[in-house]
Amino acid sequence: MRDGIVTGEGVVLDLRPASFASRMLGIALDLVVLFLVGLAAVWLGWELTLFTERPVVTIVALVAVTVAWPAFVETLTRGKSLGKWAAGIRVVRDDGGPVRFRHAFIRSMVGVGELWLTGGAVALFASLANDRGKRLGDMLAGTYVIRTRGASVFSAPIVMPPPLAGWAAHADMRRLPDGLALAARQFLARAAKLEQGSRARLGTDLAGRIEQYVAPGPPPGTPPESFIMAVLAARRDREWARTQRERTDERARAATLHRLPYAIQDPPR
C-alpha cells in the first residue's frame, strides 16, 4: 500500500506506512525520553514543595509527561517527536495531512492505557492486526504513522491555465474535502505517466466531483485537467491572499493595542 502526502508547495510525496520495527523503535525512544523527563519533573517538584504537597506534585507531573507533553510536541512538530525523528517516521492524518492538537491529544490520552499501563502490549497487538500498523490511539484519532525517508518525490507545480484565469477570478469555490484535494494533486502529478484511457477517465471523474464545489462551472469545452488545475491554483491563491490579509489585520490590531488611550499623548521617542 502507498499513500500520498502533499506539501504546501504542491509536491506529492509517495510514502508507505511505517514498518512495525521503525514504529517500535520510535516508541521505545520516546518512552525513554519521557521517563527521564518525568523523573526530572518529579524531582524538581519535590525540591520546590513541602512534603505534604509531594503526592499532588507527582500526579501533576505524571499527567503532564504522559499526556500533555507528547501532545504538545507532536502538534508543534506536525507529527514528529525525538523518537520518531530518529526512526525516520511521522504521524499524519488518514488523508495525509499534518496532525493537529486534537489528533495528538487523543493519541496521548489513549497511549496512557495502551503504552504505559499495559507495557505496550495492547499497542503491539493492535498494530499487528491493522494493515497500516495503527494502534488504538491512531484508530480513534484518525491518524497513522508513515515513513519519511527513502520516499520518491513527484513534482506537481500548480499553475493557473491562462484561458481560465478570468473565469476562476469570479467563480465561487467552496473548500474541497481533504481526500478529494489530495486525489486531484496526485492525479496532476502522475497524469503524464498514465495510460491515455485511464488518464481521461480519471480526469473526467475528478473534474465531475470537484465541479460540485464550484459555481458557475467552467466554460464549455474546458479539458478536465485544465479545470482541476485552475481550481487548485485559485484555491491556493485565495488562501494565500486571505493569510496575508489576516497578517495585516493582526499587525494593525497590535499597533492599536500599543497606543495610549485617547487624549493621552504618546511619550516622545
Secondary structure, 3 states (H helix, E strand, C coil): CCEEEECCCCCEEEECECCHHHHHHHHHHHHHHHHHHHHHHHHHHHHHCCHHHHHHHHHHHHHHHHHHHHHHHHHHCCCCCHHHHHHCEEEEECCCCECCHHHHHHHHHHHHHHHHHCCCHHHHHHHHHCCCCCCHHHHHHCEEEEECCCCEEECCCCCCCHHHHHHHHHCEECCCCHHHHHHHHHHHHHHHHCCHHHHHHHHHHHHHHHHCCEECCCCCCCCHHHHHHHHHHHHHHHHHHHHHHHHHHHHHHHHHHCCCCCCCCCCCC
